[in-house]
């Protein structure tokens, strides 16, 4: 078979039990391998305290600190946490829910990530049918993604991805109310849910245009953003609190794509004087990948998926500089469904992808366990 555009785009009404078990089993097999690797690497460090708590704490750094601050103290923080307003509340709310059962933010977030993965795997298996891909390759394409270590961390990637996937599964099954509710929940976790909302509207208009009135629930994510911004206005006095935090502390002011690329290219050589910054090399390579997959989806006439990937890429490539693109690519599930399609039609691609992905994932997991910022 050639790497041609898939012809059949239907999905199963429900997964066979064997496929469901296989999907979840493969997902946790990869997670277990990652955890064992980290345990071996960090065994001496973990031996100094509680094994489970110490292991979870390896994942609790950088972005986690912001969510923990919001969960414990709310949005009006002190010092650097005055910029808590850059983050949407969903992940912090889940951590606060965990506190009701006596779990620390780190443990609550870690458990949420584990559950999110368990839920994401079957959804990927379902959506594999839309790309005429074998379900197990769709699960493995995502599970082995080079930076999928983030899906095991108490951060926002895991729950956002799971909710996005279920929004899409509901939409391709024409269950628009469910799709809107899942998309709204995803938006509560990350503002990227707005891109998901637009893509779902495109999916409705390109598959069931005559039933467009049934698509009103797809606008629920916009309501989530409106309510959240109103809340931020009530505690900060500013309607632009979120944008101000993103611009002033995270370097995410809107600039033209050429300026964004130029700034990122320069940082390859100047971020650490006298060295080549692999971080920004990877950021630029990921930007090229996002653009490439958007083009592929357009050529294959997956209009909604192309909109979702393309809007995300545009938002990231019009910031002051490229930041966290590999993590953003991770949650763009249409990309991994394209990879799954290729893995399905070519055995050689399966072998190359799995071998390369395992090597890359092992390295990023090692770096992450040492709390090195890899994205």
Secondary structure, 3 states (H helix, E strand, C coil): CCCCCCCCCCCCCCCCHHHHHHHHHHHHHHHHHHHHHHHHHCHHHHCCCCHHHHHHHCCCCCHHHHHHHHHHHCCCCCHHHHHHHHCCCHHHHHHHHHHHCCCCHHHHHHHHHHHHHHHHHHHHHHHHHHHCCCHHHHHHHHHCCCCHHHHHCCCCHHHHHHHHHHHHHHHHCCCHHHHHHHHHHHHHHCCCHHHHHHHHHHHHHHHCHHHHHHHHHHHHHHHHHHHHHHHHHHHHCCCCHHHHHHHHHHCCCCCCHHHHHHHHHHHHHHCCCCCCCHHHHHHHHHHHHHHHHHHHHHHCCCHHHHHHHHHHHHHHCCCCCCCCHHHHHHCCHHHHHHHHHHHHHCHHHHHHHHHHHHHHHHHHHHHHHCCCCCC
